[in-house]
Amino acid sequence: MELLLDGLETERLLFRKLLPSDFDAWLPFHEDSRTSAFWSGLPKDPNEACQQDFKRTFYRYSNDLGGRQALIHRKNQELVGLAGLLVQEVDGQQEVEIAYSLLPKFWKKGYATEAAVKCKQFTFENHLAESLISIIHIDNIPSQKVAMGVGMQLDKTTFYKSNPVNIYRILA
């Protein structure tokens, strides 16, 4: 199942595969303590956290597990964030997740919702999954608002990688 939105566009964003050369542009995400405020188990060193992030993404790409892709601003070619579709296992069930993370300077401008809507449309138009989820820490209200803005509803609360999370879901 091809879960990458490579080359697709929204009004303001272009999806493309993350490249090793994007590291310096993405590092500020890990340097801002607000981005990891909700999630335990991440490296404290921003460089190490960013390296792990890239390693996971490239592993996903090469093993057909989807992956977050670079969101490039169409006007100035700047990296805005990462978003995409991920094959995940939650409570023993394989799911497809819409995942999104933005550089803090792009927060509260609608980019996460714009990218997530495109992920939802791509999935359902191509019949890639019967439903989509987002795995969001129970205290991460901004990400929960994005999920609801895409039409998702709270499905359940569980643990994911030792973190208490809400699973938001939308059906095709």
C-alpha positions in Angstrom: 0.0 0.0 0.0 1.6 3.3 -1.2 1.0 5.7 1.7 3.3 8.5 0.5 1.8 11.8 -0.8 5.0 12.7 -2.6 4.4 15.5 -5.1 0.9 16.3 -3.9 -0.1 19.9 -3.1 -2.5 21.9 -1.1 -3.3 25.6 -1.4 -0.1 26.5 0.5 1.9 23.3 0.8 3.8 20.7 -1.2 4.4 17.2 0.1 7.8 15.6 -0.7 9.9 12.9 0.9 12.1 14.1 3.7 15.8 14.3 2.7 18.9 14.1 4.8 19.6 17.7 3.7 16.5 18.8 5.6 18.1 18.0 9.0 19.3 21.6 9.8 15.8 23.0 8.8 14.1 20.4 11.1 16.5 20.7 14.0 14.7 23.8 15.5 11.6 21.5 16.1 13.7 19.4 18.5 15.4 22.5 20.0 12.1 23.9 21.2 11.1 22.3 24.5 7.4 22.9 23.7 7.5 20.2 21.0 8.4 17.4 23.4 6.5 18.7 26.4 3.9 16.0 26.2 5.9 13.0 25.1 8.1 11.0 27.5 11.0 8.7 26.3 12.5 11.1 23.8 16.2 12.0 23.9 17.0 15.3 25.7 19.7 16.2 23.2 18.0 18.0 20.2 20.6 16.6 17.7 20.1 13.0 18.9 16.3 13.5 18.9 16.4 14.8 15.3 18.7 12.0 14.2 16.3 9.4 15.7 13.4 11.2 14.0 15.1 11.0 10.6 16.2 7.4 11.1 12.6 6.3 11.9 11.3 8.2 8.9 13.8 6.7 6.4 13.1 3.2 8.0 9.4 3.7 7.3 10.1 4.8 3.7 12.2 1.8 2.9 9.9 -0.7 4.6 6.5 0.4 3.1 5.2 1.8 6.4 4.3 5.2 5.1 6.1 8.1 6.8 5.9 11.8 7.5 6.9 13.9 4.6 8.4 17.3 4.4 5.8 20.1 4.0 7.3 22.7 1.8 5.7 26.2 1.6 4.8 26.7 -2.1 5.6 30.4 -2.1 9.1 30.5 -0.5 10.1 26.8 -0.5 10.6 26.9 3.3 10.2 23.7 5.4 7.0 24.2 7.4 6.8 20.8 9.1 6.3 17.1 8.6 3.0 15.2 7.9 1.9 12.0 6.4 0.4 8.6 6.8 2.0 6.0 9.1 1.3 2.3 9.5 1.0 1.9 13.3 0.1 -0.8 15.8 -2.2 0.3 18.6 -3.5 -2.2 21.1 -2.5 -5.1 18.8 -4.4 -3.7 15.8 -2.7 -2.4 12.6 -3.9 1.1 11.8 -3.1 3.9 9.4 -2.4 7.2 11.3 -2.4 10.8 10.1 0.6 12.3 11.7 1.6 16.0 11.7 4.3 18.1 13.4 5.1 21.7 12.5 8.0 24.0 13.3 6.8 26.2 16.1 7.0 29.4 14.0 4.2 27.9 11.8 1.9 27.0 14.7 -1.7 28.4 14.7 -1.8 29.2 11.0 -3.8 26.2 9.8 -1.0 24.3 8.2 -1.4 21.1 10.3 -5.1 21.0 9.4 -4.5 21.7 5.8 -1.9 18.9 5.6 -4.1 16.4 7.6 -7.1 17.1 5.4 -5.0 16.3 2.3 -3.8 13.0 4.0 -7.4 12.1 4.7 -8.6 12.9 1.2 -5.7 10.9 -0.4 -6.4 7.9 1.8 -10.1 7.7 1.2 -10.1 8.6 -2.5 -7.5 5.8 -3.1 -9.3 3.3 -0.8 -6.1 2.8 1.3 -7.9 2.3 4.6 -11.4 1.9 6.1 -10.5 4.4 8.8 -7.8 6.7 9.9 -6.5 7.5 13.4 -4.4 10.1 15.1 -2.4 9.1 18.2 -2.3 12.2 20.5 -1.0 12.6 24.0 -4.0 13.2 26.3 -2.6 16.7 27.3 -1.8 17.8 23.7 -4.9 20.0 23.2 -3.6 21.8 20.0 -3.1 18.5 18.2 -6.5 17.2 19.4 -8.1 20.3 17.8 -6.4 19.6 14.5 -7.8 16.0 14.6 -11.3 17.3 15.3 -10.8 19.9 12.5 -10.3 17.0 10.1 -13.5 15.4 11.3 -12.1 12.9 13.7 -13.7 12.0 16.9 -12.3 10.6 20.1 -12.4 6.8 19.8 -10.6 5.7 23.0 -7.9 6.4 25.5 -5.0 4.0 25.8 -1.2 3.8 26.1 1.2 4.1 23.2 5.0 3.8 23.8 4.3 4.2 27.5 2.4 7.5 27.0 -1.3 8.1 27.8 -2.9 8.9 24.5 -6.3 9.6 22.9 -7.0 7.8 19.7 -9.0 10.0 17.3 -10.7 8.2 14.4 -12.5 9.0 11.2 -14.2 6.4 9.0 -14.1 6.4 5.2 
